[in-house]
Amino acid sequence: MTAKDPSQPGAAAPAPAAPPAHRSLLARMRTAISSSESPLNWTGAGLMVVSGAAAAGLGELYDHRTMPVTAIIGLVLGLVVASAPMFMAIRLILLNGVLLVAASALGVGVADNALAAGLVMAVLAFIGAVWTAVPVVGAVFSGLPVLVFLLLVAKAQEFTSGAATLIVAIAAAIGLVAPIALAVLLSIADPRKIDRKLVASAWTPGLPAAQRTLSLQVLLLDGAPAPLIYITTQGVLGLVCREWLLRRGLIAADDSEESTPASEPASEAASGPGIAKAADAPAQVPSAQGQAAAKAAEANGAAVRTALAPRGKAVPRPVTLDTAPLAEAAEAAQKAGNAAARGTWQLWASSQEGAAAALNGKFVPRLLIRPALTIVLALIRSVLRPDVSAFRYGVQRALALGVAIFALVMSHGNENVFWVTLTLVSVLQTNMPQTLVKTVQRVAGTLVGVVLAIALSLVLPTAVLVPWLAGAAILVGLAFQRRNYAVMSGLIAFAIVLLFGAPTNKVLEFAGMRAMDVAIGGVLAAVVARIVLPVHANPAVRREQAIEALRSLQAAIQQRLADPAGISIEKVLGRQANSSTALANLDATVEELSDRRVAAAYQKDTAQLRICNEELFVVGAVVVRLVSNPAPEDLTMDDAMKAIGEQIDQLAAKSPAPAA
C-alpha cells in the first residue's frame, strides 16, 4: 500500500561501496535490524486502534459472541484508511471486505476439518502470494484474508463462542462499517484534498519518476475527476520534457536541485519524450532563451499548484499561464535545426496550455476508467497469468501454510502450533533473501521483547502492565511497522506476553514458549524458502522481463492509435500494469544483490527504463485518450511511439556493467 500523500520530491542516494565478500552476511544481518528512512506511522497506528475500537462497539451491539471478529476486521482495515485517499480507501475496504467475510465464514466452517482447512489455506495463501505482484494495491489483498482465516480456525471458540457461520459472516461484514465511516469522517470536509495534492506534486520539479507514475495510478484508482487526472498527465508530461532538456544540457538545473531525478548521461539521451530522434546528441550550453522559457514554465507550475490549493470543486479554478516563452524556445530550436528540442519545447508548451484550459473550465476531458473494475481485473489477471517468481512464492506459501493449518487443526488448536503458523505467515517473503532478513528481524525483536516483559513483570504491578503498558506497546509497535520490523516485532511480543501471561502470573512460561515458537517458525520459513522452488535474485532475467513488458505496452498503444476499436482501454491498462510490475520486480531484485557495484549499475539502468515507462504512460495516455487531450496538430504520435521504441531498443542492446 502506498503512503497517503506520495508527493514529496527527492533524489536517490548514491550506492554504498561494495563490502568484502566474507562480511556480506554480517552486513545483511545488521541491515536487517536497522531502521529504514520511513517515518513513524503514528497516523496509521492511531486509525487502526480507533477503527478497531469502533468496530468492537458495533460488534457488541450486534452480537457480543462475535464481537472479536468485528473488532479484528475493523482493526486491520483501519490501516487502509491512513494509506489511501477517501474514495480509493472505500473501494479497497469494500473489495477486501468481500474476501475477509468469506475468509471468516470459511474459517469457522472448516475449523474442525483438518484436510478442508489445509486446502482452503493453501488456496488463500497461493492467491495472496500471486497478488503481491499487483502494483499499488496488491499488498492490501495478499495477506489479510490469510491472517483472518488463521485466527478463525485457531480461535473459533474464543472469537465466536460457537455462533453459526452466517452470524459470523454478518459480524465480519459489520466490521467494514467502522473503517468506511472513519474514511468518510476524515475527508468529508474536503474529499479531494489528497487528490489535489497529488496533482500539484506532478507540477513540482524534482519529483522522482516512480512517484509521478504512482500519483497517476492512485488518482485513477481513487476515481478522481477527469480534469484532475488530465491536469496531472499534463504536469507529468511537462516534467518529462523538462528532464529531457536538462539531460541534454539545453537548460540548467535550479540551485535548489541537487540532481536530476532518474537522470542519465547526456550522450545517451538522443530523443525527446515522444519526439523524433536527433541524428547526434552532443551536450549543449543552456541558452538565455531556454533558461527564460524554463523559468516561465516553473512559474506556471507554481501558479497551477496555487490554484489547486483551496478546497472546492475540481474546476473551474481561474489561472493564467504564460506559454509564449516556451513557444519562442521551440521556434529557436527549429531555426537551429534541432527537431528533437523543438518538439520537446512544443510538447511542454502544449501540456501547460491544456492544463490551463482544463483548470479554467474551457476544456472538459472524458474519463474512461472504472476504478473498481480496474482493481478486480488486475487481481484476476494476476491469478490467471501469474509472474513466474510470484507463482513459485505462491507454491511456497501454499505448501507451508496449508501443512501448518492441517497440523494446527489436528492438534486441536495447540498454542505452540498456532504461534509457529503465525510466524510463518509473517516472515515467509517473496524470495529467500527477504525471508532470511524478515526472520532475523522477527526473532531478534521477539527475544528482546520477551526479555523486557519478564524484567518489567518482576518490578511493576499487573494493573500497570495490563492494559496500560501493553496497550502503549501495541500502539508504538504499529507506528514502527514501516520504520523497523524488528522493533515492531519486539513491542508486539512484549505486549502479547503481558496480556496473556501477567493476569495468570505465568509471564516467564508464556515468554519462553513464544520465543521458542517464533524461532521454530522462522527456521521453518527459511527452510521452505531454501528448498521449495527457491526464488533467487536474477536481475538479468528481471531486466529482460521489464524490457519485454515495455515493448508490449508500446505495441498496445500503437495498436490503439491505429485502430481504437482494435484494443480496449482495459487491455492497454493491463499492459501498463504489467510494465509497472516488471519494473517493481526488477527494483526488488536489485535491492537483494550483495555486490553493491553491480547493484549500482542496475539501479542506473533501471532509472533509464523508468524514463521509457513514464513516457509511455504519459504520452500513451494522450494517444489512447484515457483522458482527452488537445495535442498540437503538428506533433505526430506515430513518431512519438517510434522514438520511445528506439530508446527501449538502445537499452536492450547493452547490459548494465559496474563501474571500474
C-alpha positions in Angstrom: 0.0 0.0 0.0 1.2 3.4 -0.8 1.6 6.3 1.5 -1.4 8.6 1.7 0.4 11.6 0.1 3.3 10.4 -2.1 4.2 13.8 -3.3 7.5 14.9 -1.8 10.4 15.3 -4.2 13.8 13.7 -3.5 16.8 12.3 -5.1 18.2 8.8 -4.8 21.2 8.4 -2.6 24.4 7.2 -4.1 25.1 3.4 -3.8 27.4 2.5 -0.9 30.8 0.9 -1.6 30.9 -2.8 -2.0 31.6 -4.7 1.3 34.1 -7.5 1.4 32.6 -10.8 0.4 33.3 -12.5 3.7 31.4 -9.8 5.5 28.3 -9.7 3.3 26.3 -12.0 5.6 27.1 -9.9 8.7 26.3 -6.7 6.7 22.9 -8.2 5.7 22.2 -9.1 9.4 23.0 -5.5 10.5 20.8 -4.2 7.7 18.0 -6.5 8.8 17.7 -4.9 12.3 18.4 -1.3 11.3 15.7 1.2 10.7 14.6 2.4 7.3 14.1 6.1 6.4 10.3 5.7 6.6 8.8 8.0 9.2 6.9 6.6 12.2 3.4 5.9 11.1 1.5 7.4 14.1 -1.5 8.2 12.0 -1.8 4.7 10.7 -1.4 3.2 14.1 -4.0 5.6 15.7 -6.5 5.0 12.9 -6.1 1.2 13.3 -6.8 1.4 17.0 -9.8 3.8 16.6 -11.2 1.7 13.7 -10.8 -1.5 15.8 -12.4 0.1 18.9 -15.4 1.5 16.9 -15.9 -1.9 15.1 -15.8 -3.6 18.5 -18.6 -1.4 19.7 -20.7 -2.1 16.7 -20.0 -5.8 17.1 -21.1 -5.7 20.7 -24.4 -4.2 19.6 -24.9 -6.8 17.0 -23.9 -10.0 18.9 -21.4 -10.0 21.8 -20.3 -13.5 20.9 -18.8 -12.4 17.6 -17.5 -9.0 18.7 -13.8 -10.1 18.4 -14.4 -10.9 14.7 -15.9 -7.5 14.1 -13.0 -5.8 16.0 -10.3 -7.7 14.1 -11.8 -6.7 10.7 -12.1 -3.1 11.8 -8.6 -3.1 13.1 -6.8 -4.5 10.1 -8.8 -2.3 7.6 -8.1 0.8 9.6 -4.6 0.9 8.0 -6.2 1.3 4.6 -7.9 4.5 5.8 -4.5 6.0 6.5 -2.9 4.8 3.3 -5.2 6.0 0.5 -7.5 8.9 -0.5 -11.1 8.6 0.7 -12.7 7.1 -2.4 -9.9 4.7 -3.1 -9.9 3.6 0.6 -13.6 2.9 0.4 -13.2 0.8 -2.7 -10.3 -1.2 -1.2 -12.2 -1.7 2.1 -15.3 -3.0 0.2 -13.4 -5.2 -2.2 -11.2 -6.6 0.6 -14.2 -6.9 2.8 -15.7 -9.4 0.5 -12.6 -11.6 0.9 -12.5 -11.1 4.7 -16.2 -12.0 5.1 -15.6 -15.2 3.0 -12.4 -16.0 5.0 -14.2 -15.6 8.3 -17.1 -17.8 7.2 -14.7 -20.4 5.9 -12.5 -20.3 9.0 -15.5 -21.1 11.2 -16.9 -23.7 8.8 -13.7 -25.8 8.5 -12.3 -25.3 12.0 -12.9 -28.9 12.8 -11.9 -30.4 9.5 -8.1 -30.6 9.2 -8.0 -31.5 5.5 -10.5 -28.9 4.4 -8.8 -26.2 6.5 -5.4 -27.1 5.0 -6.8 -27.0 1.4 -8.6 -23.7 2.0 -5.5 -22.1 3.5 -3.4 -23.4 0.6 -5.7 -21.7 -1.9 -5.8 -18.4 0.0 -2.1 -18.4 0.5 -1.3 -19.1 -3.1 -3.7 -16.4 -4.4 -2.5 -13.9 -1.9 1.1 -14.6 -2.9 0.3 -14.0 -6.5 -1.4 -10.8 -5.7 1.7 -9.4 -4.2 2.8 -8.7 -7.8 -0.1 -6.4 -8.5 1.1 -2.7 -8.4 -0.1 -0.3 -5.7 -2.9 -2.4 -4.2 -1.7 -6.0 -4.3 -0.2 -6.0 -0.8 -3.6 -4.9 0.6 -5.3 -8.0 -0.7 -2.5 -10.5 -0.3 -2.2 -11.0 3.5 -5.4 -10.0 5.3 -7.6 -12.9 4.3 -4.9 -15.4 5.2 -4.5 -13.8 8.7 -8.2 -13.7 9.4 -8.7 -17.3 8.3 -5.9 -18.4 10.5 -7.3 -16.6 13.5 -10.8 -18.0 13.0 -9.5 -21.6 12.5 -7.3 -21.4 15.6 -9.5 -19.4 17.9 -13.0 -20.2 16.6 -14.4 -20.8 20.1 -12.8 -17.8 21.7 -13.8 -15.4 18.9 -17.3 -16.7 18.1 -18.5 -18.6 21.2 -19.9 -21.2 18.9 -22.0 -18.8 16.8 -23.3 -20.1 13.5 -21.4 -19.4 10.3 -23.9 -17.0 9.0 -23.8 -15.0 12.2 -20.0 -14.8 11.9 -20.2 -13.7 8.3 -22.6 -10.9 9.2 -20.3 -9.8 12.1 -17.4 -9.7 9.7 -19.4 -7.5 7.3 -20.3 -5.2 10.1 -16.6 -4.8 10.7 -16.4 -2.9 7.4 -18.7 -0.1 8.7 -16.2 1.5 11.1 -13.2 2.0 8.7 -15.6 3.2 5.9 -17.2 5.7 8.3 -13.7 6.8 9.5 -12.6 7.4 6.0 -15.6 9.5 5.2 -15.4 11.4 8.5 -11.7 12.3 8.0 -12.2 13.6 4.5 -15.8 14.8 4.3 -14.8 18.5 4.7 -12.6 18.3 1.6 -12.9 14.9 -0.1 -10.5 15.6 -2.9 -7.8 17.3 -0.8 -5.3 14.5 -1.2 -6.1 14.2 -4.9 -5.3 17.9 -5.4 -2.0 17.4 -3.5 -1.1 14.6 -5.8 -2.0 16.7 -8.9 0.1 19.6 -7.5 3.0 17.2 -7.0 3.0 16.5 -10.7 3.8 20.1 -11.2 6.8 20.1 -8.8 10.2 19.9 -10.4 12.4 17.2 -8.9 9.7 14.6 -8.2 11.1 11.2 -8.9 9.7 9.3 -11.9 8.4 6.5 -9.8 6.5 8.9 -7.6 5.0 10.6 -10.6 3.7 7.4 -12.0 2.4 6.4 -8.6 0.5 9.6 -8.3 -1.2 9.0 -11.6 -2.1 5.4 -10.6 -3.5 6.5 -7.2 -5.6 9.2 -8.9 -7.0 6.7 -11.4 -7.8 4.2 -8.6 -9.4 6.9 -6.5 -11.7 7.8 -9.3 -10.5 11.4 -9.3 -12.5 13.8 -11.5 -11.3 13.7 -15.1 -10.0 17.2 -15.1 -7.7 16.4 -12.2 -6.3 13.3 -13.9 -5.9 15.2 -17.1 -4.0 18.1 -15.4 -1.8 15.5 -13.7 -0.9 13.9 -17.1 0.0 17.3 -18.4 2.1 18.2 -15.4 4.0 14.9 -15.6 4.4 15.3 -19.4 5.9 18.7 -18.7 8.3 17.3 -16.1 9.4 14.6 -18.6 10.1 17.3 -21.2 12.0 19.4 -18.6 14.2 16.5 -17.6 15.0 15.6 -21.1 16.1 19.2 -21.7 18.2 19.0 -18.5 19.8 15.8 -19.6 20.7 17.3 -23.0 22.1 20.4 -21.4 19.6 22.7 -23.0 18.5 24.1 -19.7 20.3 24.2 -16.3 19.1 22.8 -13.0 18.0 25.2 -10.3 20.4 25.8 -7.4 17.9 24.1 -5.1 18.1 20.8 -7.1 20.9 18.5 -6.0 20.5 16.2 -9.0 18.1 15.4 -11.8 15.7 12.6 -10.8 16.1 9.4 -12.8 19.0 11.1 -14.7 21.0 9.5 -17.5 24.2 10.6 -19.3 23.5 13.3 -21.9 25.2 11.3 -24.6 22.6 8.6 -24.1 19.6 10.8 -24.4 19.2 11.2 -28.1 15.4 11.7 -28.4 12.8 13.8 -26.6 9.7 12.4 -25.0 7.8 11.1 -28.0 9.7 13.4 -30.4 11.6 12.3 -33.5 15.2 11.3 -32.7 18.1 13.5 -33.5 20.9 12.2 -35.6 23.5 13.1 -33.0 23.2 14.4 -29.5 26.1 16.4 -28.1 25.6 18.2 -24.8 24.9 21.9 -25.3 25.3 25.1 -23.2 22.0 26.4 -21.9 20.8 29.4 -23.8 19.4 32.5 -22.2 16.2 32.0 -24.2 16.0 28.4 -23.0 16.6 29.4 -19.4 13.9 32.1 -19.7 11.4 29.5 -21.0 12.2 27.1 -18.2 11.7 29.9 -15.6 8.4 30.7 -17.2 7.3 27.1 -17.2 8.3 26.7 -13.5 6.3 29.9 -12.7 3.4 28.4 -14.5 3.7 25.3 -12.4 3.7 27.3 -9.2 0.5 29.0 -10.5 -1.1 25.7 -11.0 -0.2 24.5 -7.5 -1.6 27.7 -6.0 -4.8 27.3 -8.0 -5.2 23.7 -6.7 -4.8 24.6 -3.0 -8.2 25.9 -2.0 -10.9 23.3 -1.4 -14.0 23.3 -3.6 -15.0 21.9 -7.0 -12.3 20.4 -9.1 -12.8 23.0 -11.8 -13.1 25.8 -12.8 -10.2 27.3 -11.0 -9.0 30.6 -12.6 -5.4 30.5 -13.6 -3.3 32.3 -16.3 -0.2 30.6 -17.7 2.3 32.3 -19.9 3.5 29.8 -22.6 4.9 32.3 -25.0 8.5 31.8 -23.9 8.2 28.1 -24.5 6.9 28.7 -28.0 9.7 31.0 -28.7 12.2 28.4 -27.4 10.6 25.9 -29.8 10.9 28.3 -32.7 14.6 29.0 -31.9 15.3 25.2 -31.8 13.6 24.9 -35.1 15.8 27.6 -36.6 18.9 25.9 -35.1 17.9 22.6 -36.9 17.3 20.7 -33.6 14.0 19.0 -34.3 14.0 17.0 -31.1 14.5 20.1 -28.9 11.8 21.9 -30.9 9.3 19.1 -30.4 10.1 18.8 -26.7 9.6 22.6 -26.1 6.4 22.4 -28.1 5.1 19.4 -26.2 5.9 21.2 -22.9 4.0 24.3 -24.0 1.1 22.1 -25.1 0.9 20.4 -21.8 0.7 23.8 -20.0 -1.9 25.1 -22.4 -4.0 22.0 -22.0 -3.8 22.2 -18.2 -4.8 25.9 -18.2 -7.8 25.1 -20.4 -8.9 22.3 -18.1 -8.4 24.4 -14.9 -10.4 27.3 -16.3 -13.2 25.0 -17.3 -12.8 25.7 -21.0 -12.0 22.1 -21.8 -13.7 19.1 -20.2 -11.8 15.8 -20.7 -13.6 12.5 -20.7 -12.6 9.8 -18.2 -12.9 6.3 -19.4 -11.6 4.4 -16.4 -13.7 2.4 -13.9 -11.5 2.2 -10.8 -13.2 -0.8 -9.0 -13.3 -2.8 -12.3 -9.6 -1.9 -12.9 -8.6 -3.4 -9.5 -10.7 -6.5 -9.9 -9.4 -7.2 -13.4 -5.8 -6.7 -12.2 -6.3 -9.2 -9.4 -8.0 -11.7 -11.7 -5.3 -11.3 -14.4 -2.5 -11.9 -11.9 -4.1 -15.2 -10.9 -4.7 -16.4 -14.4 -1.3 -15.4 -15.7 1.0 -15.2 -12.6 4.5 -13.9 -12.7 7.0 -16.8 -12.5 8.5 -15.7 -9.3 5.1 -14.9 -7.8 4.0 -18.4 -8.8 7.0 -20.0 -7.1 6.3 -17.9 -4.0 2.7 -18.9 -4.1 3.7 -22.6 -4.1 5.9 -22.0 -1.1 3.2 -20.3 0.9 0.5 -22.7 -0.1 2.6 -25.7 1.0 3.9 -24.2 4.2 0.7 -22.7 5.4 -1.5 -25.5 4.2 0.5 -28.1 6.1 0.7 -25.8 9.2 -3.0 -25.3 9.3 -3.6 -29.0 8.9 -1.2 -29.6 11.8 -3.0 -26.9 13.8 -6.4 -28.5 13.5 -5.1 -32.0 14.1 -3.5 -30.7 17.3 -6.9 -29.2 18.4 -5.6 -25.6 18.3 -2.4 -26.2 20.2 -1.0 -22.8 21.2 2.6 -23.6 20.1 1.4 -24.7 16.6 -0.7 -21.6 16.3 2.2 -19.2 17.1 4.6 -21.1 14.8 2.0 -20.8 12.0 1.5 -17.1 12.7 5.3 -16.7 12.4 5.3 -18.5 9.0 2.6 -16.1 7.8 4.6 -13.1 8.8 8.2 -14.0 7.7 7.8 -16.0 4.6 8.5 -13.4 1.9 8.7 -13.2 -1.9 12.2 -14.6 -2.1 14.8 -16.3 0.0 17.0 -13.3 1.0 14.0 -11.3 2.1 12.7 -14.3 4.1 16.0 -14.5 5.9 16.0 -10.8 6.7 12.4 -10.9 8.0 13.2 -14.0 10.1 16.2 -12.2 11.7 14.1 -9.2 12.4 11.2 -11.3 13.9 13.4 -13.5 16.1 15.7 -10.7 17.3 12.8 -8.4 18.1 10.8 -11.1 19.8 13.7 -12.1 22.0 14.3 -8.6 23.2 10.6 -8.0 23.7 10.0 -11.1 25.9 13.1 -10.5 28.0 11.9 -6.9 28.6 8.4 -8.2 29.5 9.9 -10.7 32.0 12.1 -7.9 33.6 9.2 -5.4 34.0 6.8 -8.1 35.3 9.2 -8.5 38.3 9.0 -4.9 39.3 5.7 -3.5 38.2 2.2 -4.5 39.3 -0.2 -6.2 36.9 -2.5 -3.2 37.0 0.2 -1.1 35.3 1.4 -3.8 32.9 -2.2 -4.6 31.7 -3.7 -2.8 30.0 -1.7 0.4 30.1 1.8 -0.6 29.3 0.8 -3.4 26.9 -1.6 -1.1 25.1 1.0 1.6 24.7 3.5 -1.0 23.4 0.9 -2.1 20.7 0.3 1.5 19.6 4.0 2.2 19.3 4.7 -1.1 17.6 2.1 -0.4 15.0 3.7 3.0 14.4 7.0 1.2 13.7 5.6 -1.2 11.1 7.2 0.6 8.2 10.2 2.0 10.1 11.6 -1.1 11.7 10.0 -4.5 11.7 12.4 -5.8 14.4 11.2 -3.0 16.8 7.6 -3.7 15.9 8.0 -7.4 16.5 9.6 -6.7 19.8 6.9 -4.4 21.0 4.1 -6.6 19.9 5.8 -9.6 21.5 6.2 -7.6 24.7 2.5 -6.7 24.7 1.3 -10.2 24.0 3.4 -11.7 26.8 2.0 -9.2 29.2 -1.6 -9.6 28.0 -1.6 -13.4 28.2 1.0 -14.0 30.9 0.6 -11.3 33.5 -3.0 -11.9 34.6 -2.2 -15.6 35.4 1.3 -14.9 36.8 2.9 -17.0 34.0 4.9 -14.4 32.3 8.1 -16.4 32.3 6.5 -19.5 31.0 4.5 -17.7 28.3 7.5 -15.7 27.2 9.7 -18.7 26.9 7.2 -20.6 24.8 6.6 -17.6 22.5 10.3 -17.1 21.9 10.7 -20.8 21.0 7.7 -20.8 18.7 8.9 -17.7 16.8 12.4 -19.3 16.4 10.9 -22.5 15.1 8.6 -20.7 12.7 11.5 -18.6 11.4 13.6 -21.7 10.8 10.8 -23.4 9.0 10.2 -20.4 6.8 13.9 -20.3 5.9 13.9 -24.0 5.1 10.8 -23.7 2.9 12.3 -20.6 1.1 15.5 -22.6 0.6 14.2 -25.9 -0.7 10.7 -25.4 -2.2 11.1 -23.7 -5.6 13.6 -21.2 -4.2 13.4 -17.7 -5.7 16.9 -16.2 -6.2 17.9 -12.7 -7.2 18.4 -12.8 -11.0 18.4 -9.2 -12.2 19.3 -10.1 -15.8 16.1 -12.1 -16.2 14.1 -9.4 -14.5 15.6 -6.8 -16.8 14.6 -8.8 -19.8 11.0 -9.1 -18.5 10.9 -5.4 -17.9 12.0 -4.6 -21.4 9.5 -7.1 -22.9 6.7 -5.5 -20.8 7.7 -2.0 -22.1 7.7 -3.3 -25.7 4.3 -4.9 -25.1 2.9 -1.6 -23.7 4.3 0.3 -26.7 2.7 -2.2 -29.1 -0.7 -1.8 -27.4 -0.6 2.0 -27.6 0.4 1.8 -31.2 -2.5 -0.6 -31.9 -4.9 1.8 -30.1 -3.6 4.7 -32.2 -4.0 2.8 -35.5 -7.4 1.3 -34.6 -9.2 2.5 -31.4 -11.7 -0.4 -31.7 -8.9 -3.0 -32.1 -7.8 -3.0 -28.4 -9.8 -2.0 -25.3 -8.8 0.5 -22.7 -8.7 -2.3 -20.1 -6.1 -4.2 -22.1 -3.9 -1.2 -22.5 -4.2 -0.6 -18.7 -3.3 -4.3 -18.2 -0.1 -3.8 -20.3 0.7 -0.7 -18.3 0.2 -2.6 -15.0 2.5 -5.4 -16.3 5.2 -2.9 -17.1 5.0 -1.3 -13.7 5.0 -4.7 -12.1 8.1 -5.8 -14.1 10.0 -2.6 -13.1 8.9 -3.1 -9.4 10.2 -6.7 -9.5 13.5 -5.5 -11.1 13.9 -2.9 -8.3 13.2 -5.6 -5.6 15.7 -8.0 -7.2 18.4 -5.3 -7.4 18.0 -4.5 -3.7 18.8 -8.1 -2.9 22.2 -8.0 -4.6 25.2 -8.2 -2.2 27.6 -6.7 -4.8 26.8 -3.0 -4.5 28.8 -2.2 -7.6 26.6 -4.4 -9.7 23.5 -3.1 -7.9 24.5 0.5 -8.6 24.9 -0.4 -12.4 21.4 -1.9 -12.4 19.9 1.0 -10.5 21.3 3.4 -13.1 19.9 1.2 -15.9 16.6 0.8 -14.2 16.3 4.6 -13.9 16.5 4.8 -17.7 13.9 2.1 -18.1 11.6 4.0 -15.8 12.0 7.1 -18.1 10.8 5.0 -21.0 7.9 3.6 -18.9 6.9 7.1 -17.8 7.0 8.5 -21.3 4.8 5.6 -22.5 2.4 6.1 -19.5 2.0 9.8 -20.1 2.4 10.2 -23.9 0.4 6.9 -24.2 -2.4 8.5 -22.1 -2.5 11.2 -24.7 -2.5 8.8 -27.6 -5.1 6.3 -26.4 -7.3 9.0 -24.9 -7.5 7.7 -21.4 -8.4 11.4 -21.0 -9.0 13.6 -24.0 -6.1 15.8 -25.0 -6.0 18.8 -27.4 -2.5 17.9 -28.6 -0.8 20.1 -31.2 -1.8 19.1 -34.7 1.8 19.1 -36.0 3.1 16.6 -33.4 2.9 13.1 -34.9 2.1 10.5 -32.3 3.3 7.7 -34.6 6.8 9.3 -34.4 6.4 9.6 -30.6 5.9 5.9 -30.2 8.7 5.1 -32.6 11.1 7.3 -30.8 10.3 5.7 -27.4 10.7 2.3 -29.0 14.2 3.3 -30.2 15.1 4.3 -26.7 14.0 0.9 -25.4 15.9 -0.9 -28.2 19.1 1.1 -27.2 18.8 0.0 -23.6 18.1 -3.6 -24.6 21.2 -3.8 -26.8 23.5 -3.3 -23.8 23.8 -4.9 -20.4 24.5 -3.0 -17.2 28.1 -3.0 -16.3 29.6 -2.0 -12.9 32.0 1.0 -12.9 35.7 0.1 -12.8 
